[in-house]
Amino acid sequence: MFTYPQSKLRQRTRGLNETADAGFTLIELLVVIVILGILSAIVVFSVRGINDKGQGSACKTDKSTIETAEEALFATTNQYGDMKALTDGGFLSTASNWHDVTLTGNTYTVTPKATGPCA
C-alpha cells in the first residue's frame, strides 16, 4: 500500500520530462539556421575561386595552342602566319575567340583580345 503514492509521483514526473523533451526550442532552431547560413556562405566563396582559376588555365592553354600551331606552320612553310593562315593550313580547327596573332617581320606575338575573358 505504500507503493501507490510512489507510482503516482513517478507518473507525474515522467509526464513532465516527456513534454520537456518533445521537440526543439526556437533558440535551438535559430542557432542551427545561422550555422547553416555561415557554412553555405563559405562554400559559395570557395567555389568562386575555383572557377577563376579554371578560366586562367583555359586562357593559358589557348595561348599555348596558338603558339604550337605557329611553330608547326613555321616548320612546314618556313614563315609565320596570322589566325586565318593557321586555320586554313589545318594547324587550328577554329580561330581563337580569346587571342589575336600579330605578325612583326619574321616573328609573331599572341595577345589577348580586349573583349575576351583573357584580357
Secondary structure as the mmCIF struct_conf table of DSSP 4:
data_model
#
loop_
_struct_conf.conf_type_id
_struct_conf.id
_struct_conf.beg_label_comp_id
_struct_conf.beg_label_asym_id
_struct_conf.beg_label_seq_id
_struct_conf.end_label_comp_id
_struct_conf.end_label_asym_id
_struct_conf.end_label_seq_id
HELX_RH_AL_P HELX_RH_AL_P1 THR A 3 ALA A 20
TURN_TY1_P TURN_TY1_P1 ASP A 21 ASP A 21
BEND BEND1 ALA A 22 GLY A 23
HELX_RH_AL_P HELX_RH_AL_P2 LEU A 26 THR A 77
BEND BEND2 ASN A 78 GLN A 79
HELX_RH_AL_P HELX_RH_AL_P3 MET A 83 ASP A 88
TURN_TY1_P TURN_TY1_P2 GLY A 89 GLY A 90
BEND BEND3 PHE A 91 PHE A 91
BEND BEND4 SER A 93 THR A 94
BEND BEND5 ASN A 97 TRP A 98
STRN STRN1 HIS A 99 THR A 104
TURN_TY1_P TURN_TY1_P3 GLY A 105 ASN A 106
STRN STRN2 THR A 107 PRO A 112
TURN_TY1_P TURN_TY1_P4 ALA A 114 THR A 115
BEND BEND6 GLY A 116 GLY A 116
TURN_TY1_P TURN_TY1_P5 PRO A 117 CYS A 118
#
